Amino acid sequence: MPALFGTDGVRGVANGDLTPELALRLGRAIATILAERTAPDRPIVVGRDTRLSGPMLESALVAGIASVGRDAVRIGIAPTPAVAAVARHLGAAAGVVISASHNPIEDNGIKIFAGDGYKLDDEVEATIAEAVTREDLPRPTHGGVGHISSAPELVERYADELVAAGSDLCGLTVVVDAAYGAAYALAPAVFTRLGARVIALHAEPDGSRINVACGATDLRTLAACVREAAAERPGEHVVGVAFDGDADRALFVAEDGTSVTGDHVMLVLARERKMRGALPGDALVGTVMSNVGLERALDAAGIRLIRTPVGDRYVLETMRAGGFMLGGEQSGHVIDLDLNTTGDGPMTAVRLLGIVVRGGTTLRALASSLRVYPQVLVNVRAGNKALVERDDGVLAAIARAERELAGDGRILVRSSGTEPLIRVMVEGKEHAATDRIAREVADAVRSAAARQPGHTAEG
C-alpha cells in the first residue's frame, strides 16, 4: 500500500483516490488512535472547505468517528486555521479539516490537528495509517455509539480572535479574493468589523470554482480590481488580499497592483516584531524556496533566516524545536505562534494591514526594501518522484546548472508533497539566464519522466 499521508495530510482525487470508504476508515482510525491519548468525552471537531465532494467525505468521516464511540462536532465551512483554533478552545481530542487547500477542484484531502491545535507528528500519522487497515477497531452498540452534532457558530469564536488581533482599518479599502473557498464569508466580515471598506471577489461558497483563476493561486483578477478601485478613488489607500481554498495562506496586492509574496510579508512582520523586542533569537524560519533577497533584507535588519525543507510542517517543527515565534513560506503560509498554531491566512492579513495603517504608510513602501532576485519555477508532471535523485540525465542537468550559476544563484529540484509534480526552481541575477537554466533542467526531468513505464504526456 502506498504511503497514506503526504506532507499535509491525505490527498487525492475525491471519489477516486480519496473515496468515502477510505474516509470512513480514516474516521475510525483517527478516533481510535487519538482516543488512547485523550479523555473519552472529548469530541473531534470537523470542518471543511466548499468543494463539491466535501459533504460526501464529511459524512463518511464523521460516521467512522461515531462508529468507534467518539463524538464528532461538525462546524461546517471553515478555514483550516479556524478548525485548529476551535479544537484548541474546546479542549477537543482533535480537529480534522476536509480540504485540498490550493489543489484543483477534483481533489480533496483530510488533515488532522491534535487537541492542542498542532498538526500530528509523523509517528502518530504512521500509527493512524496502520490502523486504517485493521479490522479489530471498536464497534460499540446501543449507547456506546458516538454522537454527531453541528455547531457552525463556533467559527465565530475564531472571527472574534481575528478582530481582537487586528487594528482599526478605517480609511483603508480592502479587496478580498476568497477563491470561492472556506473564507468566503468570514474574511469580508472580519475586515468590515475592523472598519475597512470591503470589496469582495469570488466570495460565494461555490465548490465548482474553488481556486479557478482566482485567489492566492492566480492574482490577476485581484490586481486588476485593486487598480480599478484606486483609480475610482484617487488618494484612497487600496490593497488586495487573496486566500486559497482553505485560507491557511494569504498573498497580497499593493496599491499599484503589484504582487506582495509571503517573503515580503514575513519581512514586514519580522521587522515589526524585532522593533517590539518580540522576535525570539532575532530569527525568522523560512524554507529553501524563500528568495535570497529576503535573506539579505533580514540580515540588514539584524535578523537571521533559518531555512527548512518546503512544507509548513517543517517550518513549524523548527520553530518549536528552537523556540522561534515567526515563520512561513514564500507561498503565503505564515505561522505566528503567539496567535495560532498553524498557517493562518486571515490572521496574517489583519496583522499585516494593521501595521500598514498604524505606520501611516503603504504596503508597497513596506515591501520595497526586499529586492527580489529573478526566480523561475517550472512544474513537471511526473509520477516517479525518484527521478530527482536517481536519473543520470536529471543529475547531470542539475550539475551543469550549478556550475553556471557559480555562487550567483541557486537551483532547487524537488518533488511536490501534495501533487504528482517535480518542481524546478532557479534563482539568479539575470532573468533571461535564470529562465533558460530552469527550462533546460525541466526538459531533462520531462525527458526522464517520458521514459518511465505508463507515462502520459502532461506538464
N, C-alpha and C positions, 0 to 999 in steps of 0.2 A: 504494500500500500504506500503511495507517495506521501511525503510529509503533509500533514493536515494544516498546520499553522505556518503562515509566512511571517514577514516582518511586522505585519499589522493585522493579526487575526487570521481567520479563514475567509478566503475569497474565491470566487469563481462565477461562471455564468449561472444565473439563477434558473433553477429547474433543469439545469444541465449538469454542471459540476456540483453546484450547491443546491441540493434537492430538499424538499420538505422532509423526506425521510432522514437525510443527514442532519437537518436542523433539529428534528425530534431527538435523534440520538445525542446530538450535542447538548441539547437542553437537559437530557437525563444525566449525561456525563458531568456537565458543569455543576449541576445541583448536587450530585452525589459527592464529587471530589471536594467542592467548597463547603459542603455540609460538615465534612470532617474537620474543618478549620474554624467554624463559627457556630454560634448558638443556633439551635434548630428553629427558633422563632424569627430569625432574621430573613426577610424576603430577598428576592433577586429583582432588581429594577431593570426593566426592558424598555428601550427607546428605539426609534428607527428614523430613517430619512424618508423622502417622499417617493421612492422608487415603486413602480407598479408591483414588483414582487415582494415588497415589504410586508404587507398584511399576511400574505401566504406564509412566508417564513416565520413571521412573528407568531402566528397561530400554532405552527408546528413546534417552535421553540418553547413557548410557554406551556404547551401540552406536555412536552417532555419534562419540564421543570416540575409541573404538578404531579406527574405520574410517579415521581420518586418521593413525593411527600413534601415538597418545598413550595412555599408561597411565591407567586410572581406578581409584581406590580407593573402594569403597563402605563407608561407616561405619554405614549403616542409619539407624534413627530417632534423630535428634539435634537438639537445639536449634540454631537459627541461629548463636548466638554460639559454640557448640562447633565448628561447621564452620570458622568463621573462625580459631579458636584452633588446631585441628588442622592446617589448611593452613599456618599460620604456623610451627608447631613442626616440621612435616615438611619445610619448605622447598619446598612444593608449587608447581606452576605456577599453581594457582587452587583455590578452593573453591566448590562450587556447591550451593545449597540448593533442594530441590523443596518448596515450601510457599507457601500463600497467607496465612500469618500469621493475622490475625483474621477473614479473609473467610469467607463461608458454605461449607458442606461441598462444594458442587458446584464451587467454584473451586479452582484450583491456580496455582502460579507457579514461576518459575525466577529466582533471583537469584544474582549472581556476586560473589565476592571475588577480588581479586588474591592473589598468593602471600604478600604482607605482611599479609593479613587485612583490608585496607581494600576497600570497595566500589569498583567501577570508575568512572572518571570518564566524563563524557558523550562525550568524543571516542572512547574505546575502545569504549563501548557502541554508538556510531554505526557504527564500523568492523565490529563483530560483526554488527550488524543488516544492513549491506550484504552481508556475507559469507554470510548465511543464504540469499540469493537466487542465489548464484553456483553454477555447475556445474563449475568448474575446480579445486575444492579437491582435495587429495591423496587418492589411493586406493591405498595400498601393498598389496602382496600378500605371500604367504609369511611370512617372519619379520618383515616390516615392520608387520604388524597390531598394534595396541596390546593390552596385557594388561589384563584386568579382574579385580580381586581384591576380597575382602571383609575388612574389619578393624574390626568393631564395637568391639573392645577399645580402640581409640584414643579413644573418647569418655570412657573412664576418666581419661585424662590431663587432660581438661577438668574432670572432677569433682574430681580431686586439686587443681587450681588453686583451685576454689571453696572447698574445705576449708582450704587454706593461707591464703586471703584472709579467712576468717571468724574468729569468736571462739567461745569456749566458751559455748554456749547452754543449759547445764544450768539447770533451773528454769523454762524457757520452753516453753509449748505452742504449736506452730505448726500451724495448719490450712492445708494446702496444696491449692489447687484447680488441678489440672493441665490442665483443659479438654479432657481426653481427647487431649491433644496430645503434642508432642515431649518435654516434661519429665515425662511420666507416671511414669517410674521414677527418673530421675536426681534430681529435686528432693526427693522424700521421703527418698531415701537420703542425700543430702548433709546435710540438716538432722538426720537421725538420727546421722550421723557426728559432727556438731558438738555432740551431746549433748542436743538438744531432744527433747521428747515430740512425736511427729508424728501428726496425724490427716489421712489422705489422702482427698481428694474427687476424683471424676472422674479417677482415676489408673489408667485402663486404656487400652491402645492401640486405642481404638475410633474409627476414622475416619468412622464413620457418625453420630457425635455430636459431633465436634470443634467447639468453640465454641458449642454449642447450649445456651442458658440456663445457661451456666457460664463459668468462667474470667474473664479480665480484661474481657470484653465484657458480663458480667452477674454482679454481685457479690452478688445477693440470697441465693442458697443459702449462699455462704461467710459472709455476715454472720449469717445465722440459726445456722449451725453454731458460729461464734465465740461468740455469745451463749449458746448452749446449753452449750458446753464450759465457759465461765466460770461459769455457774450451777451446774454439777455440781461444780466445784471452787472454791468461794469463796476468794478470796485468791490464787489461782494466776494467773500472768500468761499470758494467751492472746492471740495475734494471728493474723491470717489473711493469706495471700499468694496471689494469683491470677496465673496466667500466661495468655498467649494461645496460639494453636495452635503457634507455633514458638518460644515463650519468649524472644523478643527484647525483651519488655517485661514489667513486673510492676506490679500495683496491690495495695493493702493494705487490711486492715480492722483498725481499732483494737479495743482490749479491750471497748469498749461497742458494737461493731457498726457504728460509723461508718466511712465510706469515707475512705481516705487516697490522694490522687491523686499523679500524678507531680510536680506543683508542690510539694506538701508534702515529698515525698521529696527533691527537688532542694534545697529549702531546708535540710533537715537535713544532707544530705551537704555542701553548700557551706559551711555554718557550721562543721561539724567540720573540713573541710579548712582553712578560714581560721584556725581556732584552732591548727592544727598548722603554720601558715605554708606550706601546701602547695596554695594556690589561686592559680596564676599570674594576675597582673593584677587580683587580687581581683575576678574576674568569673565569672559563670555564663552559658552560652549557652543560650537558650531559643527558643521560637518565638512567632509572633504570637498563638497560642492560649493561652499561659500567662496565668493570671488576673492582673489588676492588683494583687491582694493579694500575690502573690509578689513583684512588683517593689518594693512598699512594704516588705515584711518584709526583703527583701535589703538595701534601702537603709538600713534601721535597723541592719543588721549591718555596714555599710560594704562592701557587695558590689554590683557593677553587674550588671544584667540586660541582656544583648545579645540582641536579638530577630532571628530569621531567618524566612523563609517556612516553612510547615508541611512536615515531612519530615525524618527523621533524617539524610539525606544532606546537607541544607543546614546543619543543626546541626554536623555533622562537618566540612564544608568550612570553616565559620567558625572552629571550634576549631583546626583545623590551620593555617589561614592566620594566626591571631592568637596562636598558642602557648598556647591555653587548654586546661585539663585536664578540665573537667567541663561537661557539657551534657546536654540532653534535652528531652523533650516532656511536656506535661500528661497525655498518654495512657499514660505509664509507660515509654517508651523512655528509658533513661538511659545515657549514654556516659561512662565514666571511662577516659581513655587510659592511666592507669597500669596498668589491669587488663585491658582488651581494646580492640579496635579498632572495635567496633560496639555497638549497643544490646544489653544483656545482662541479662535479667530475673533469672536465678538469682544472678548476681554482685551485682546491686543489692540483692537480698533478703538475702544473707548479710552484706553490708556494713551495711545499714540496721539489721538486727536485732542485729548486733554492737554498734553504737553504743547501742542501747536498753539492752542488758544491761550493757555496760561502764559506762554512766552511771547505772545503778541507777534508771532512770526508766521511763516508759511511752511507747508510741508516740503515744498520744493527747496526752500532755503535750508531746512534742517537736513535734508538728504544730500545736498550738493557737495558736502565735504567728502563723500565717498566717490573716488574716481574708479569707475567700473572698467576693468580690463576686458577687452573683447573675449567673449566666451561663447563657444558654439557647442550645442548639444544635438546629437543625432541619435535617434532611436532606431534600432534594427530588430525586426521581429525574428525571434529565434527560439525554438522550443528547447534546444540543448544549451543551457546556460554555461556548461563546462567549456564551451568554445573559448571563453576568455582566458582560461588557464592552460588549455591543452593543445589548441590548434597551432601548428607551426607557422602558418601564414599570418594568423592574427598576432601571434607573439612577435613575429618579425616586423610587421607593420607598426606595432606599438614601439618597438626598439628604434626604428627609423624616426618616428615622431619625436621620441625623447631626445635623440641626438640632434635633430633640427631645432628643437626648442632651446636646448642647451642653456638652461638656467633662466631664460627669459619668459618662461611659461610653464605649463604643466598639462599632463594628459591623465585622464582617469577613464578607464573602461571597466564597467561593472554590470552585473546582472540586476534587473529590477526585482525587488522583493514582492511586488504585487501584480506584475503582468509578465507575459512571456516575451520580454524585451531585453536586449543588451543595449546599454546606454553608453555612448561615446562622448566624452566631454573634453574639449581642448580649450585652453586659456593661453593667450599670448598678447604681445604688444600690438601687432598689426592684424586687423580683422581679416583681410584677404588671405594672408598666410595661415591664420588660425582656422578659417573655414576650409581651406584646401586640405590641411593636415587632418582635420576631423573627418572629412569626407573620404579621404584615402583610407583611413583606418576603418571607417564604417563599411567601405566597399570590401575590405578584407574580411570583415565579420560577415557581411552579406554573402560573399562567395563561400565562406566556410559553412554557413548555415545551409546554402543551396546543395551542398554535398551530403547533407545528412539525410538518412532514410525518412521518407514520409514528408519531406519539406514541401510547403506550398509557398508560392511567390508572393510574399506580403512584406510591407515595411521598407 
